[in-house]
Amino acid sequence: MGIEKILSEHSFSLLLASTHNDPLVERKSLENLLSQPIEGMIVEPTKSSHPSHNIGIYKNMKSNHIPCLMINSAYQDIDFPRITMDDFKGGYMATEHLLELGHVEILGIFKTDDQQGVKRMNGFISAYQQNPSVSSIGQFITFQTNEEKKELPERIRAVLKHANKPTGIVCYNDQVAVQVITIAKELGIDVPNELSIVGYDDSPIASILDVKLTTIRHPQEQMGIDAGRMILKLIESGTGDGDQSILYEPELITRQSTKEIKR
């Protein structure tokens, strides 16, 4: 919405393609878009924690001065301007929040085929390392995009059914947090009295759940507005080059899904 708002104000139209985080779909999308007279491209990288299968296409775009910027993440093998969030800090803040509430046994659930998830997981680990009073690093569930709907819920359910289940969970995003809340309810686990949960993104669902979700705010629409403005500047430059990039600071939004633990 933010991208479209800015582009429409400047009489640009928006073509949209979804890759479903699949490199083959990304390749087809790039080829289809580049076959049309586009003036610039905004890309959220596909499986950004892996080497890109399509880096040759991006290098051709750069050599042909087609303006391009990356949002949410960036490929390491190509130097395009980028608009990203400090996901390491966001993961750290979410974990630190639970540690400050007295939680020790914390589960981190992170997607690892994109850089956002890897950075959030590293922030989770760092928060433990910065709290010397906590002797052990928490548990992990890591997953890939194609595991999110089937395998991941069963793995969450197995952890929550265990006798030594965690008292707090840091989730990759709010969608995963909703899965956790749903499974906890099925198992008769009370949120937040028995289980505290932190999401990530502050999506609309976070504030309409029965137990409103504590989460890390992601500046989604502002990112779109800034992306629209930046791609226009790159187009106006005539070369597609630019060294401007934006890094957003995360913000912890505390609601009802986390609670101090009594020991």
C-alpha positions as CSV (number, residue, x, y, z in Angstrom):
1,M,0.0,0.0,0.0
2,G,2.8,2.4,0.9
3,I,4.7,1.7,-2.4
4,E,1.5,2.1,-4.5
5,K,0.5,5.3,-2.7
6,I,3.8,7.1,-3.6
7,L,4.1,5.7,-7.2
8,S,0.5,6.6,-8.0
9,E,1.1,10.2,-6.8
10,H,3.9,10.4,-9.4
11,S,1.9,8.8,-12.2
12,F,3.7,5.4,-12.1
13,S,1.8,2.1,-12.2
14,L,2.8,-0.9,-10.1
15,L,3.3,-4.4,-11.5
16,L,3.3,-7.0,-8.7
17,A,4.6,-10.6,-8.6
18,S,4.9,-13.0,-5.7
19,T,7.7,-15.5,-5.6
20,H,6.3,-17.6,-2.7
21,N,10.0,-17.7,-1.5
22,D,10.8,-20.0,-4.4
23,P,13.9,-19.2,-6.5
24,L,12.4,-20.8,-9.6
25,V,9.2,-18.7,-9.3
26,E,11.5,-15.7,-8.7
27,R,13.4,-16.4,-11.9
28,K,10.1,-16.6,-14.0
29,S,8.8,-13.4,-12.3
30,L,12.0,-11.5,-13.1
31,E,12.0,-12.7,-16.7
32,N,8.3,-11.8,-17.2
33,L,8.8,-8.3,-15.6
34,L,12.0,-7.6,-17.5
35,S,10.3,-8.5,-20.8
36,Q,8.1,-5.4,-20.3
37,P,9.2,-1.7,-20.4
38,I,9.7,-1.4,-16.6
39,E,11.6,1.6,-15.3
40,G,12.6,0.2,-11.9
41,M,12.2,-2.8,-9.6
42,I,11.7,-3.3,-5.8
43,V,12.6,-6.8,-4.7
44,E,12.2,-8.7,-1.5
45,P,14.9,-11.4,-1.9
46,T,13.9,-15.1,-2.1
47,K,15.6,-17.4,0.4
48,S,18.0,-14.6,1.2
49,S,20.1,-16.7,3.6
50,H,21.1,-18.9,0.7
51,P,23.3,-17.9,-2.4
52,S,20.9,-16.6,-5.0
53,H,20.2,-18.9,-8.0
54,N,19.3,-15.8,-10.0
55,I,22.3,-13.6,-9.2
56,G,23.2,-13.5,-12.9
57,I,19.9,-11.7,-13.7
58,Y,20.5,-9.1,-11.0
59,K,24.0,-8.5,-12.3
60,N,22.7,-8.0,-15.8
61,M,20.1,-5.5,-14.4
62,K,22.9,-3.6,-12.6
63,S,25.2,-3.5,-15.7
64,N,22.2,-2.3,-17.8
65,H,21.5,0.4,-15.1
66,I,18.0,-0.8,-14.3
67,P,17.1,0.8,-11.0
68,C,16.6,-1.8,-8.3
69,L,16.4,-1.8,-4.5
70,M,16.0,-4.5,-1.9
71,I,13.5,-4.5,1.0
72,N,13.5,-6.5,4.2
73,S,16.8,-8.2,3.2
74,A,19.4,-8.2,0.5
75,Y,21.5,-10.6,-1.5
76,Q,25.2,-10.5,-0.5
77,D,26.5,-11.0,-4.0
78,I,25.1,-7.8,-5.5
79,D,25.2,-4.3,-4.3
80,F,21.8,-2.6,-4.5
81,P,20.4,0.0,-2.2
82,R,18.4,-1.6,0.6
83,I,15.7,-0.9,3.1
84,T,15.8,-3.2,6.0
85,M,15.1,-3.5,9.7
86,D,17.6,-4.3,12.5
87,D,16.4,-7.8,12.9
88,F,19.3,-8.8,15.1
89,K,18.2,-6.1,17.6
90,G,14.6,-7.1,17.3
91,G,15.3,-10.7,18.2
92,Y,17.5,-9.5,21.1
93,M,14.7,-7.2,22.4
94,A,12.1,-9.9,22.2
95,T,14.2,-12.3,24.2
96,E,15.5,-9.8,26.7
97,H,11.8,-8.9,27.4
98,L,11.1,-12.5,28.5
99,L,14.4,-12.7,30.4
100,E,13.5,-9.6,32.3
101,L,10.2,-11.1,33.2
102,G,12.0,-14.0,34.9
103,H,11.8,-16.6,32.1
104,V,14.8,-18.9,31.8
105,E,13.5,-21.8,29.7
106,I,12.7,-19.9,26.5
107,L,12.0,-21.4,23.1
108,G,13.0,-19.6,19.9
109,I,11.1,-20.4,16.7
110,F,12.9,-19.0,13.6
111,K,12.7,-19.4,9.9
112,T,16.3,-19.9,8.6
113,D,16.0,-19.7,4.8
114,D,15.8,-15.9,5.0
115,Q,18.3,-13.5,6.6
116,Q,15.6,-11.9,8.8
117,G,15.1,-15.2,10.6
118,V,18.8,-15.9,11.0
119,K,19.4,-12.4,12.4
120,R,16.5,-12.7,14.8
121,M,17.8,-16.0,16.0
122,N,21.3,-14.5,16.5
123,G,19.7,-11.7,18.5
124,F,18.0,-14.4,20.6
125,I,21.3,-16.1,21.3
126,S,23.0,-12.8,22.1
127,A,20.4,-11.9,24.6
128,Y,21.2,-15.1,26.6
129,Q,24.9,-14.3,26.3
130,Q,24.4,-10.9,27.7
131,N,22.6,-12.3,30.8
132,P,25.2,-14.2,32.7
133,S,22.8,-15.1,35.5
134,V,21.1,-17.4,33.0
135,S,23.3,-20.5,32.7
136,S,21.9,-22.1,29.6
137,I,20.9,-21.1,26.1
138,G,17.2,-21.6,25.3
139,Q,15.7,-24.2,22.9
140,F,15.3,-23.8,19.2
141,I,12.9,-24.8,16.5
142,T,14.1,-23.8,13.1
143,F,12.1,-24.3,9.9
144,Q,12.1,-23.5,6.2
145,T,9.3,-21.8,4.2
146,N,7.9,-25.1,2.9
147,E,7.6,-26.5,6.4
148,E,5.6,-23.7,7.9
149,K,2.1,-25.1,7.4
150,K,2.5,-28.8,8.0
151,E,5.7,-29.8,9.9
152,L,6.1,-26.7,12.1
153,P,2.8,-27.0,14.0
154,E,3.5,-30.7,14.8
155,R,7.0,-29.7,16.1
156,I,5.5,-26.9,18.3
157,R,2.9,-29.3,19.6
158,A,5.5,-31.9,20.6
159,V,7.5,-29.3,22.5
160,L,4.4,-28.0,24.4
161,K,3.3,-31.5,25.3
162,H,6.7,-32.2,26.9
163,A,7.0,-32.3,30.7
164,N,9.9,-29.7,30.5
165,K,8.1,-27.3,28.2
166,P,9.3,-23.7,28.0
167,T,7.6,-20.9,29.9
168,G,8.3,-18.3,27.1
169,I,8.5,-18.4,23.3
170,V,10.0,-15.9,20.9
171,C,8.4,-16.3,17.5
172,Y,9.8,-15.6,14.0
173,N,6.6,-13.5,13.2
174,D,3.1,-13.0,14.4
175,Q,1.7,-15.8,12.1
176,V,3.9,-18.3,14.0
177,A,2.8,-16.7,17.3
178,V,-0.8,-17.3,16.3
179,Q,0.0,-21.0,15.6
180,V,1.6,-21.3,19.1
181,I,-1.4,-19.6,20.8
182,T,-3.8,-21.9,18.9
183,I,-1.9,-25.1,19.9
184,A,-1.5,-23.9,23.5
185,K,-5.2,-23.5,23.7
186,E,-5.8,-27.0,22.3
187,L,-3.5,-28.4,25.0
188,G,-5.1,-26.4,27.8
189,I,-2.1,-24.2,28.3
190,D,-3.0,-20.7,29.5
191,V,-1.4,-17.7,27.8
192,P,0.1,-15.8,29.5
193,N,-0.2,-17.4,33.0
194,E,1.5,-20.6,31.9
195,L,3.2,-19.5,28.7
196,S,4.4,-16.1,27.5
197,I,4.6,-15.4,23.8
198,V,6.3,-12.7,21.8
199,G,5.6,-12.2,18.1
200,Y,7.3,-10.1,15.4
201,D,5.8,-7.6,12.9
202,D,2.9,-6.1,14.9
203,S,0.5,-7.2,12.1
204,P,-3.2,-6.3,12.4
205,I,-4.0,-9.6,14.0
206,A,-1.7,-8.9,17.0
207,S,-4.2,-6.4,18.5
208,I,-7.5,-8.3,17.8
209,L,-6.6,-11.7,19.3
210,D,-8.4,-12.7,22.5
211,V,-5.0,-12.4,24.2
212,K,-3.5,-9.4,22.5
213,L,0.0,-10.1,21.3
214,T,3.3,-8.7,22.6
215,T,5.4,-8.2,19.5
216,I,8.1,-6.3,17.7
217,R,6.8,-3.6,15.5
218,H,7.8,-3.7,11.8
219,P,7.2,-0.3,10.0
220,Q,5.5,-2.0,7.0
221,E,3.7,0.8,5.4
222,Q,6.5,3.3,6.1
223,M,8.9,0.9,4.5
224,G,6.6,0.9,1.4
225,I,6.5,4.7,1.3
226,D,10.3,4.9,1.7
227,A,10.8,2.2,-1.0
228,G,8.5,4.2,-3.4
229,R,10.4,7.4,-2.8
230,M,13.8,5.7,-3.1
231,I,13.0,3.9,-6.4
232,L,11.8,7.2,-7.9
233,K,15.1,8.8,-6.9
234,L,17.0,6.0,-8.5
235,I,15.0,6.3,-11.7
236,E,15.5,10.1,-11.7
237,S,19.3,9.6,-11.4
238,G,19.4,8.0,-14.8
239,T,22.0,5.5,-13.8
240,G,20.1,3.3,-11.3
241,D,22.9,3.8,-8.8
242,G,22.7,5.1,-5.3
243,D,24.3,4.5,-2.0
244,Q,21.4,5.5,0.2
245,S,20.0,2.7,2.4
246,I,17.7,2.7,5.4
247,L,17.9,0.6,8.6
248,Y,14.8,0.8,10.8
249,E,15.0,0.5,14.6
250,P,12.7,-2.2,16.1
251,E,10.2,-1.3,18.8
252,L,8.8,-3.7,21.4
253,I,5.0,-3.4,21.8
254,T,3.9,-4.9,25.1
255,R,0.4,-6.3,25.3
256,Q,-1.2,-9.2,27.1
257,S,0.6,-12.3,25.9
258,T,3.6,-11.9,28.2
259,K,3.7,-12.0,32.0
260,E,6.3,-12.1,34.8
261,I,6.9,-15.6,35.9
262,K,6.6,-16.6,39.6
263,R,9.4,-18.8,40.9
